[in-house]
Amino acid sequence: MQQLPPQARRGAALLLLLALVGFGSLHAFVPTTPSSSSSTLMKHAPRALVRGKPLFNGGSENQMMEDGQTVSSLMAEYNAKAAAKRKAEDEEQARLLAVAANGGSGGGVLSAARSFTESKPFLGVEAGLFLLTLALVDGAWSGDWVRYDYISEVRTIVSHNVPPYSRAGLYKDLAELRELLSEYRENSQGNAGLRPVIAGVLERTGLWGDCPWPSSFPSSSSSSLPSSSEKQAGRQQVEREGSLTVEEAEVVDPDLFDAYTGILSSYLGVLEQRLFSEGLHVLGQRPTPSQLLQYLDAYFEGDPSLPPSLLRAVVGMETPLEVEGKVLLGRLLQRLRSSSSSSLFSLSSSSSPPYVLEEEEEDWGEGGKEGVLRALEGGERAPARHWYNSLSKEEQYALTLFRPVDLIRFYSLQIKRALGDAEARKRLEEEVAVAWGTLEETERKEEGAKEGGVKDKVVEALEIKRLLEQNTDELSSLLKGLSGQYILPGVGGDLLRDGRGVLPTGRNIHALDPYRLPSPGAWARGQEAVRKILEQHKEGRGEGGAEWPETVAVMLWGLDVIKTRGESVAILLALVGARPVKEATGRVVRYELVPLKELGRPRIDVLASLSGIFRDSFSNVVDLLDDLFERAAEAEGESEEENYIKKHARKLQAQGEERPTARLFSNPAGDFGSLVNERVGSGEWEQEEELGETWAGRNSFSFGKGERERGVRREGVLRELLATTGRIVQEIDSVEYGMTDIQEYYANTGALKKAAENVANSPERIAEEEAEEKENTRREDAQSFSSSTTTTQAQPHPPFPSTTSTLGGKRPKRVVPVSIIEAFTKEVAPQSLESVLRLEYRSKLLNPKWAKAMAAQGSGGAYEISQRMTALVGWSSTAGFKDKFVYDGVCERYVQDEEMAKTLMENNPEAFRNVVKRMLEANGRGYWEAGPEVLELLKELYAEAEDEIELSGGKGVRKKVLREQESEKEGGVVKRLAAEKTPVSM
């Protein structure tokens, strides 16, 4: 070993250590070569997805597959084919890869993958179970999720890229409003007649909900707003929160309206620049030049030091895998100096680098092209002083390997290379060249971007562009996995939040260490989020409302926690008033209580709603949190007014509850989901309260320390926590999926809101609160009377006056607010649920840009649109979201638009039928009021979709005779739309 270089000696030593102390436990994670003696399978067969469609599913030994064969017959077929020559298999794989690469569509990719799996239907594993899954690159949770279930399981998660990011922009009434505001602000006095027009557009678009007319404006020395004495006679000042009618807009104070237009303009700017995922990602398909620009624009967030023309030049560069970023920068400079603008940006249909983009107006920023060139040609920046910089790329790549099997393989290759093995050298060079990068580098992305200037940013842009173009590895890695070959590992995460370290895709992704939650960054963001949430609560509590919420419900989801490094856990800790305690290795061993004097407010109780993945993947965090709540309930020297956890625990104990400190609730052990989305999807419910009851029934199972607290039903504890819940906190972890995109948000967050309101507004709870209020009033008055008679005998206080009671009037229904935190933004800015829903619907479902991109994806895109319509009804039923402009806009965009309706009908008649069905359902349940003509149109379209599904066998492909008959008709319902131009009833 002394003859080996130092690096190889370290690898050999580690390899020997692992072999001595840990190899006995590694065999469960290493699939062995299948043999013909294997007669039984494990619990599941592999599952592979291409564009959301299963290639095959497995189950029991006699389960029938899609082609009619049983799992046993497939196993026998595989064992028979395993004797074929390896050379023939390699040739077949190469041919299929070529077909997929040249297919240019999802169909080609799907056909190639299916053809390959027909020859290799199953990979038998003696040592354990081998699962192959495709996952979004930021779905890193999958790598840890399954390991709790079967210890002998081997799971390979092949990452794929997110769809390209796009800016929402403004459209129709929103674009018109921007033009009106621009014109009005140019000459507010001369364009006073535009004020009622602007108010009309605000009413039509529902923008009064997002930008309410303020009850008053803040005054300051710099304010241009006149005082009341300075206002002209006859001019009305509207000082109420909400909206202005057209008549009020005509007479409102112009200076106040001028200030309000600034609020409107700011909101339109936020909406215009809001990101969303455009369409769907095609597995293994290289991004187009325009898509590469979209990725880079979103990543650098409109950085003024990277003007659009510079990013276009970056996209136009050829970025070979073996060339370093600094060399690419030199080539870019040479190209910029030697190329004219016309040759740099001339029209080309090239689908492979070097790209030449469509001609656009040049935009080189304030300094022009010469200023950009001078910045790029500037001096070198001093390297950051960090131990990491002293490592080679190979050593940096080794830091990303945390599984023992990967470390053994890596250091074995190093030893073989040191002994002169050329194949090992080639393998190492390939791995390091395409997959080097670590979490430490990822976390330094933002800091490095600030320090490095334009040169480092351009180098980073070139490297990101190169890595994005490597997503062709997605398909090749899928085929490697199906054939039992090795797939390079990689870090899962979000490109916008975690940086380029998550690229390239097509890697076997892993996540993080659950014993180090929350991370320092997540801890800081969680503290800031709680501070702002509590400030918002105090501002919006209203007259007589409590200063602090007694209980806050926090959603703890596995996906959110992993991608944000534990931000939602940090929020929970900050609410309770606790902080993590770490041992020397950095692992969190306890959550300690912060002294109340340091905290400066009461400890707030928390109802933690755990997803099934969080419950099973973060059992160590569940144990630590359970211990925290037990200690908080017994904290010495803290009164019930200072510690709501103690207050509620004592009340529950008095009620006879067995475990009054239980605060971590989820579905039954081993089960997943609230089932609310199933009820909404089927429409099998009558009253909205039923959905809240469904959630409460499915989430009344307590989890905590020890084997006894692993899914114990504690309905009494949950009911008390729901009754005192004053706010709900939910995080959104990525741009791709927001509150309106998937069913889980309304089925959990919305249904929890409904469940809390059900309990708080129940007759039993109202009677209980009235009795408590009466008793508190009696005690306060008795204490006041006693004090008065002791100090002032001449003025006796009347006994027990009801001065604060509101029992005489009917108590308004309690509404539980929801705070949404978008974890993918730099700023921690909690928003209300209603404002986020409106923002998302405007930027996506109602946005023609989003709609066209999604509809262009064929059947899958139509399905995505359909799912969002179901989610809209779900939010209406659980959270009371019934904004008319959303339903009107959906009807106009997907039903009354002839081209869109025809596209959806042909691509996926089932999805189109669901869109129409949800609109009819919304009208029937009172969420939306459709005019008679629109209602009749919806009924006819629903019948036409039914006929299409029945006659085409549900495949969405019209028969030739139907097409001919349709062309002979005067026009079907969809075709009549163009002539009728039926307006939506306003």
MOQUI-V550263 format. One record per residue. N is the residue number from 0. RES is the residue in one letter. SS is DSSP state (a for helix, b for strand, c for the rest). PHI is phi in degrees with one decimal (999 if undefined). Layout:
n->(N N)
res->(RES RES)
ss->(SS SS)
phi->(PHI PHI)
This chain:
n->(0 1 2 3 4 5 6 7 8 9 10 11 12 13 14 15 16 17 18 19 20 21 22 23 24 25 26 27 28 29 30 31 32 33 34 35 36 37 38 39 40 41 42 43 44 45 46 47 48 49 50 51 52 53 54 55 56 57 58 59 60 61 62 63 64 65 66 67 68 69 70 71 72 73 74 75 76 77 78 79 80 81 82 83 84 85 86 87 88 89 90 91 92 93 94 95 96 97 98 99 100 101 102 103 104 105 106 107 108 109 110 111 112 113 114 115 116 117 118 119 120 121 122 123 124 125 126 127 128 129 130 131 132 133 134 135 136 137 138 139 140 141 142 143 144 145 146 147 148 149 150 151 152 153 154 155 156 157 158 159 160 161 162 163 164 165 166 167 168 169 170 171 172 173 174 175 176 177 178 179 180 181 182 183 184 185 186 187 188 189 190 191 192 193 194 195 196 197 198 199 200 201 202 203 204 205 206 207 208 209 210 211 212 213 214 215 216 217 218 219 220 221 222 223 224 225 226 227 228 229 230 231 232 233 234 235 236 237 238 239 240 241 242 243 244 245 246 247 248 249 250 251 252 253 254 255 256 257 258 259 260 261 262 263 264 265 266 267 268 269 270 271 272 273 274 275 276 277 278 279 280 281 282 283 284 285 286 287 288 289 290 291 292 293 294 295 296 297 298 299 300 301 302 303 304 305 306 307 308 309 310 311 312 313 314 315 316 317 318 319 320 321 322 323 324 325 326 327 328 329 330 331 332 333 334 335 336 337 338 339 340 341 342 343 344 345 346 347 348 349 350 351 352 353 354 355 356 357 358 359 360 361 362 363 364 365 366 367 368 369 370 371 372 373 374 375 376 377 378 379 380 381 382 383 384 385 386 387 388 389 390 391 392 393 394 395 396 397 398 399 400 401 402 403 404 405 406 407 408 409 410 411 412 413 414 415 416 417 418 419 420 421 422 423 424 425 426 427 428 429 430 431 432 433 434 435 436 437 438 439 440 441 442 443 444 445 446 447 448 449 450 451 452 453 454 455 456 457 458 459 460 461 462 463 464 465 466 467 468 469 470 471 472 473 474 475 476 477 478 479 480 481 482 483 484 485 486 487 488 489 490 491 492 493 494 495 496 497 498 499 500 501 502 503 504 505 506 507 508 509 510 511 512 513 514 515 516 517 518 519 520 521 522 523 524 525 526 527 528 529 530 531 532 533 534 535 536 537 538 539 540 541 542 543 544 545 546 547 548 549 550 551 552 553 554 555 556 557 558 559 560 561 562 563 564 565 566 567 568 569 570 571 572 573 574 575 576 577 578 579 580 581 582 583 584 585 586 587 588 589 590 591 592 593 594 595 596 597 598 599 600 601 602 603 604 605 606 607 608 609 610 611 612 613 614 615 616 617 618 619 620 621 622 623 624 625 626 627 628 629 630 631 632 633 634 635 636 637 638 639 640 641 642 643 644 645 646 647 648 649 650 651 652 653 654 655 656 657 658 659 660 661 662 663 664 665 666 667 668 669 670 671 672 673 674 675 676 677 678 679 680 681 682 683 684 685 686 687 688 689 690 691 692 693 694 695 696 697 698 699 700 701 702 703 704 705 706 707 708 709 710 711 712 713 714 715 716 717 718 719 720 721 722 723 724 725 726 727 728 729 730 731 732 733 734 735 736 737 738 739 740 741 742 743 744 745 746 747 748 749 750 751 752 753 754 755 756 757 758 759 760 761 762 763 764 765 766 767 768 769 770 771 772 773 774 775 776 777 778 779 780 781 782 783 784 785 786 787 788 789 790 791 792 793 794 795 796 797 798 799 800 801 802 803 804 805 806 807 808 809 810 811 812 813 814 815 816 817 818 819 820 821 822 823 824 825 826 827 828 829 830 831 832 833 834 835 836 837 838 839 840 841 842 843 844 845 846 847 848 849 850 851 852 853 854 855 856 857 858 859 860 861 862 863 864 865 866 867 868 869 870 871 872 873 874 875 876 877 878 879 880 881 882 883 884 885 886 887 888 889 890 891 892 893 894 895 896 897 898 899 900 901 902 903 904 905 906 907 908 909 910 911 912 913 914 915 916 917 918 919 920 921 922 923 924 925 926 927 928 929 930 931 932 933 934 935 936 937 938 939 940 941 942 943 944 945 946 947 948 949 950 951 952 953 954 955 956 957 958 959 960 961 962 963 964 965 966 967 968 969 970 971 972 973 974 975 976 977 978 979 980 981 982 983 984 985)
res->(M Q Q L P P Q A R R G A A L L L L L A L V G F G S L H A F V P T T P S S S S S T L M K H A P R A L V R G K P L F N G G S E N Q M M E D G Q T V S S L M A E Y N A K A A A K R K A E D E E Q A R L L A V A A N G G S G G G V L S A A R S F T E S K P F L G V E A G L F L L T L A L V D G A W S G D W V R Y D Y I S E V R T I V S H N V P P Y S R A G L Y K D L A E L R E L L S E Y R E N S Q G N A G L R P V I A G V L E R T G L W G D C P W P S S F P S S S S S S L P S S S E K Q A G R Q Q V E R E G S L T V E E A E V V D P D L F D A Y T G I L S S Y L G V L E Q R L F S E G L H V L G Q R P T P S Q L L Q Y L D A Y F E G D P S L P P S L L R A V V G M E T P L E V E G K V L L G R L L Q R L R S S S S S S L F S L S S S S S P P Y V L E E E E E D W G E G G K E G V L R A L E G G E R A P A R H W Y N S L S K E E Q Y A L T L F R P V D L I R F Y S L Q I K R A L G D A E A R K R L E E E V A V A W G T L E E T E R K E E G A K E G G V K D K V V E A L E I K R L L E Q N T D E L S S L L K G L S G Q Y I L P G V G G D L L R D G R G V L P T G R N I H A L D P Y R L P S P G A W A R G Q E A V R K I L E Q H K E G R G E G G A E W P E T V A V M L W G L D V I K T R G E S V A I L L A L V G A R P V K E A T G R V V R Y E L V P L K E L G R P R I D V L A S L S G I F R D S F S N V V D L L D D L F E R A A E A E G E S E E E N Y I K K H A R K L Q A Q G E E R P T A R L F S N P A G D F G S L V N E R V G S G E W E Q E E E L G E T W A G R N S F S F G K G E R E R G V R R E G V L R E L L A T T G R I V Q E I D S V E Y G M T D I Q E Y Y A N T G A L K K A A E N V A N S P E R I A E E E A E E K E N T R R E D A Q S F S S S T T T T Q A Q P H P P F P S T T S T L G G K R P K R V V P V S I I E A F T K E V A P Q S L E S V L R L E Y R S K L L N P K W A K A M A A Q G S G G A Y E I S Q R M T A L V G W S S T A G F K D K F V Y D G V C E R Y V Q D E E M A K T L M E N N P E A F R N V V K R M L E A N G R G Y W E A G P E V L E L L K E L Y A E A E D E I E L S G G K G V R K K V L R E Q E S E K E G G V V K R L A A E K T P V S M)
ss->(c c c c c a a a a a a a a a a a a a a a a c a a a a a a a c c c c c c c c c c c c c c c c c c c b b c c b b c c c c c c c c c b c c c c c b a a a a a a a a a a a c c c c a a a a a a a a a a a a a a a a a a c c a a a a a a a a a a a a a a c c c c c c c c c b b b b b b b b c c c c c a a a a a a a c c c c b b b b b b b b c c c c b b b c c c c a a a a a a a a a a a a a a a c c c c c c c a a a a a a a a a a a a c c c c c c c b c c c c c c c c c c c c c c a a a c c c c c b c c c c c b c c c a a a a a a b c a a a a a a a a a a a a a a a a a a a a c b b b c c c c c c c c c c c a a a a a a a a a a a a c c c c c c c a a a a a a a a c c c c c c c c c a a a a a a a a a a a a a a c c a a a a c c c c c c c c c c c c c c c c c c c c c c c a a a a a a a a a c c c c c c c c c c a a a a c c a a a a a a c c c c c a a a a a a a a a a a a a a a c c c a a a a a a a a a a a a a a c c c a a a a a c a a a a a a a a a a a a a a a a a a a a a a a a a a a a a a a a a a a a a a c c c c c c b b b c c c a a a a c a a a c c c c c b b b c c c a a a c c c a a a a a a a a a a a a a a a a a a a a c c c c c c c c c c c b b b b b b c a a a a a a c c c a a a a a a a a a a c b b b b b c c c c c b b b b b b c c a a a a c c c b c b b b b b b c a a a a a a c a a a a a a a a a a a a a a a c c c c c c c c c b a a a a a a a a a a a c c c c c c c c c b b b c c c c c c c c c a a a a a a a c c c c c c a a a a a a a a a a c c b b b c c c a a a b b b b c a a a a a a a a a a b b b b b b b b c c c c c c c c c c a a a a a a a a a a a a a a a a a a c c a a a a a a a a a a a a a a a a a a a a a a a a a a a a a c c c c c c c c c c c c c c c c c c c c c c c c c b b b b b b c c c c c c c c b b a a a a a a a a a a a c c c c a a a a a a a a c c c a a a a a a a a a a a a a a a a a a a a a c c c c a a a a a a a a a a a a c c a a a a a a a a a a c a a a a a a a a a a a a a a a a c c c c c c c a a a a a a a a a a a a a a a a a a a a c c c c c c c c a a a a a a a a a c c c c a a a a a a a a c c c c c c)
phi->(999 -63.8 -80.0 -81.4 -65.5 -56.5 -62.9 -68.0 -63.1 -61.7 -64.7 -64.7 -63.9 -65.1 -60.9 -64.5 -61.1 -62.9 -64.9 -77.4 -106.3 -129.8 -67.7 -63.1 -97.8 -85.8 -61.5 -69.0 -103.1 -112.3 -68.2 -96.4 -68.3 -65.8 -127.4 -68.7 -78.0 -69.8 -110.0 -129.7 -106.9 -79.0 -73.4 -138.2 -95.3 -59.9 -132.4 -125.1 -122.5 -127.4 53.8 81.8 -106.2 -71.7 -77.8 -163.1 -125.4 -124.2 -165.6 -74.2 -63.3 -103.8 -67.8 -80.3 -92.4 -63.7 -92.4 92.3 -84.7 -91.9 -61.0 -61.4 -67.2 -65.2 -64.2 -64.5 -65.5 -64.8 -62.0 -70.1 -78.4 -65.1 -82.3 -65.1 -70.0 -64.9 -61.4 -64.7 -65.3 -63.5 -63.4 -65.5 -63.4 -62.9 -64.0 -68.1 -62.2 -64.6 -61.5 -65.4 -67.3 -96.6 -69.7 75.0 -151.4 -62.6 -63.7 -64.0 -62.3 -64.2 -63.2 -62.7 -65.2 -66.2 -61.6 -67.8 -72.3 -64.5 -85.3 -137.4 -68.2 -153.4 -104.9 -73.6 -133.4 -81.2 -73.8 177.4 -107.2 -113.9 -116.7 -119.4 -134.0 -94.0 -139.9 -57.6 -59.3 -91.6 -91.1 -65.5 -58.8 -60.2 -64.4 -104.8 -60.8 -80.3 -72.9 -73.0 -80.4 -123.5 -69.1 -92.8 -85.5 -115.9 -119.7 -111.8 -110.7 -90.5 -78.4 -133.9 -76.4 -81.9 -61.1 -61.6 -78.6 -144.3 -89.5 -64.3 70.2 -120.7 -149.0 45.6 -62.0 -69.2 -66.2 -62.5 -62.6 -61.3 -64.6 -63.3 -65.6 -62.7 -66.0 -64.4 -75.1 -66.0 -154.2 -63.2 -73.0 -72.3 -107.8 -59.7 -68.5 -80.2 -59.3 -64.7 -66.1 -62.7 -61.8 -65.9 -65.7 -62.3 -66.8 -68.1 -94.5 73.1 -75.3 -61.5 -70.0 -89.5 -127.5 -66.1 -66.0 -68.0 -68.9 -161.1 -108.6 -66.0 -103.3 -153.0 -64.4 -92.2 -71.7 -93.1 -76.3 -75.9 -77.2 -61.2 -69.2 -92.7 -73.8 -71.2 -64.6 83.5 -93.8 -93.4 -104.4 -91.9 -122.4 -145.8 -77.1 138.7 -140.2 -115.8 -77.6 -59.5 -66.2 -66.4 -65.7 -71.0 -113.4 -67.2 -59.6 -63.8 -67.8 -65.6 -66.5 -59.6 -65.4 -67.2 -62.9 -65.8 -63.4 -61.8 -62.6 -63.5 -65.2 -62.6 -64.6 -62.8 -64.5 -64.1 -93.9 -68.5 -86.9 -148.9 -84.2 -92.9 73.8 -123.8 -90.9 -94.7 -57.2 77.2 -92.1 -66.0 -62.4 -75.8 -55.9 -64.7 -69.1 -60.9 -61.6 -64.6 -60.7 -67.6 -61.8 -68.3 -65.2 -90.9 52.4 64.1 -56.7 -63.3 -78.0 -120.9 -63.2 -53.4 -65.5 -68.5 -64.5 -65.4 -67.2 -61.5 -63.5 -76.3 -80.2 -85.8 -123.5 -61.4 -63.5 -86.3 -94.4 -73.3 -62.0 -67.1 -67.4 -62.9 -61.7 -62.2 -66.1 -63.9 -60.4 -61.8 -67.8 -65.1 -72.2 -93.9 -103.2 -79.7 -62.7 -66.0 -76.2 -73.8 -122.7 -76.8 -68.1 -154.8 -103.7 -61.0 -105.8 -139.0 -65.3 -74.2 -82.0 -124.3 -89.7 -63.2 -70.5 -138.5 -64.7 -67.5 -143.4 -103.3 83.5 -64.8 -82.5 71.6 -64.3 -64.1 -63.8 -65.4 -64.5 -63.8 -65.3 -72.7 -93.2 -69.7 -69.3 -71.7 -85.0 -62.7 -65.5 -65.0 -86.1 -150.4 -56.8 -63.5 -69.9 -82.3 -85.0 -76.8 -60.7 -65.6 -69.4 -63.7 -64.9 -62.2 -67.2 -83.7 -94.0 -116.5 -82.1 -55.7 -64.4 -72.3 -64.4 -60.9 -62.8 -65.1 -72.2 -64.2 -64.7 -62.9 -65.4 -62.4 -63.8 -62.7 -90.8 97.5 -78.5 -67.7 -65.6 -65.4 -59.8 -63.9 -63.6 -63.9 -60.9 -65.3 -61.5 -67.2 -66.3 -101.7 -135.4 -76.2 141.8 -135.5 -65.0 -61.6 -66.6 -60.2 -69.3 -91.4 -57.5 -66.6 -63.8 -65.0 -65.3 -70.8 -83.4 -79.8 73.9 -65.8 -59.7 -65.2 -67.1 -67.5 -59.8 -63.8 -63.2 -63.7 -70.3 -64.4 -61.3 -64.6 -66.9 -63.7 -71.6 -83.9 -70.0 -64.1 -65.0 -58.2 -72.8 -65.1 -69.2 -59.9 -67.5 -62.1 -63.3 -66.1 -97.4 79.3 -88.8 -76.1 -118.6 -60.9 -81.7 -162.9 -85.2 -84.2 164.3 -105.8 -59.7 -70.2 -94.1 -101.1 90.5 -71.7 -62.1 -83.4 -102.8 -81.3 -83.0 81.7 -111.4 -83.6 -87.5 -133.0 -117.6 -142.8 -87.3 -69.0 -87.4 -122.8 -100.2 -84.6 -72.7 -56.2 -65.5 -65.3 -62.2 -64.5 -66.6 -64.2 -62.3 -65.6 -61.8 -65.9 -58.1 -72.5 -63.3 -68.0 -63.0 -64.2 -63.9 -65.8 -69.5 -103.3 -73.5 81.3 -68.3 82.4 -77.8 -70.0 -68.5 -124.4 -71.8 -69.7 -134.9 -122.2 -88.2 -117.4 -85.3 -108.5 -110.9 -59.5 -62.2 -62.0 -62.7 -70.3 -72.0 -102.7 61.9 97.2 -63.9 -69.5 -64.3 -63.8 -63.6 -59.4 -62.3 -65.9 -64.4 -68.2 91.0 -143.5 -147.0 -75.1 -114.3 -111.2 -86.6 -62.2 -79.7 96.8 -77.0 -81.8 -110.6 -166.7 -111.1 -94.1 -77.5 -81.9 -55.7 -60.2 -62.2 -74.6 -68.7 77.6 -165.6 -69.5 -75.4 -95.0 -72.7 -132.4 -97.2 -94.0 -97.2 -95.0 -73.2 -62.0 -68.7 -63.1 -55.2 -90.8 -87.7 -121.7 -62.1 -66.7 -68.9 -58.7 -63.4 -65.9 -67.4 -62.0 -63.9 -61.3 -66.3 -64.1 -70.4 -66.1 -69.9 -113.5 -59.0 -80.8 74.9 -122.2 -79.3 -67.4 -73.1 -99.7 -144.1 -71.0 -65.0 -63.6 -58.5 -71.5 -64.3 -65.3 -64.6 -66.2 -65.0 -65.8 -81.8 89.2 -70.7 -67.8 -131.9 -70.0 -95.6 -64.4 -135.7 -109.4 -120.2 -156.3 -74.2 -55.4 -53.4 81.7 -114.7 -139.3 92.4 -87.3 69.2 -67.5 -64.8 -65.2 -69.6 -66.4 -62.6 -83.1 75.8 -88.5 -160.1 -110.6 -103.0 -61.0 -60.2 -62.5 -69.2 -65.8 -66.8 -61.4 -61.5 -63.2 -66.7 -83.7 -120.1 -96.8 -102.8 -90.0 -130.0 -176.6 -70.5 80.3 -72.2 -72.8 -103.6 -121.1 100.1 -93.1 -70.3 -134.7 -67.2 -64.7 -64.6 -60.5 -63.1 -65.1 -66.3 -62.6 -64.6 -100.1 -67.7 -105.4 -167.9 -122.3 -119.8 -133.6 -100.5 -112.6 -98.9 -153.6 -69.7 -64.7 -123.3 -111.1 -64.2 -98.2 -96.0 -129.8 -74.4 -64.9 -68.3 -70.9 -71.8 -118.4 -64.7 -64.4 -70.5 -63.3 -58.3 -65.7 -62.7 -64.4 -69.4 -58.0 -69.5 -64.1 -103.2 -72.7 -57.3 -63.7 -70.0 -62.9 -63.8 -64.3 -67.8 -65.1 -66.4 -63.8 -64.6 -65.0 -68.5 -63.6 -64.1 -62.5 -66.4 -63.5 -70.5 -65.6 -65.9 -66.8 -65.9 -63.6 -66.7 -69.2 -69.6 -78.3 -96.5 -136.1 -67.7 -74.9 -125.8 -67.1 -91.8 -63.3 -72.2 53.1 -75.7 -91.8 -94.9 -112.6 -73.3 -118.1 -70.6 -68.0 -103.8 -81.7 -72.0 -66.5 -64.8 -79.7 -113.8 -91.2 -74.7 -124.3 -103.3 -106.9 -120.1 -88.2 -74.5 -88.7 -100.1 -69.1 -83.9 -87.1 -135.9 -60.2 -125.0 -73.4 -58.4 -63.7 -68.7 -68.3 -61.1 -64.0 -63.7 -68.6 -65.6 -67.9 -83.3 -123.8 -56.8 -88.6 -83.1 -59.5 -63.7 -68.0 -62.7 -66.6 -63.5 -74.2 -64.5 -68.7 -85.7 77.3 -61.0 -63.6 -66.2 -62.1 -62.6 -61.9 -61.8 -61.1 -63.0 -71.0 -69.3 -63.3 -64.1 -61.9 -64.6 -61.6 -69.0 -64.4 -81.9 -99.2 -114.3 71.1 -81.8 -134.1 -63.1 -64.0 -63.9 -70.1 -64.7 -60.8 -66.9 -64.4 -61.4 -67.7 -75.4 -112.9 -114.1 -82.3 -77.6 -58.5 -64.6 -66.6 -60.9 -65.1 -62.9 -64.4 -62.6 -75.5 -74.1 -160.6 -62.2 -64.1 -66.2 -64.7 -59.8 -66.5 -59.6 -66.6 -60.2 -66.9 -71.1 -64.5 -64.7 -60.9 -66.5 -67.3 -87.8 85.4 -81.1 -152.3 -111.2 -92.4 -66.9 -56.9 -67.0 -66.9 -62.5 -65.7 -61.4 -62.2 -65.2 -66.3 -66.0 -63.8 -65.2 -65.5 -66.1 -60.9 -63.4 -61.9 -65.5 -67.6 -77.7 -98.9 69.8 77.5 -95.0 72.8 -116.4 -70.7 -73.9 -59.3 -64.5 -67.9 -63.8 -65.0 -64.0 -64.5 -67.1 -81.9 -69.4 -68.7 145.7 -76.5 -60.3 -64.2 -72.1 -69.6 -59.0 -63.2 -79.8 -77.0 53.4 -62.6 -80.3 -72.7 -68.0 -92.2)
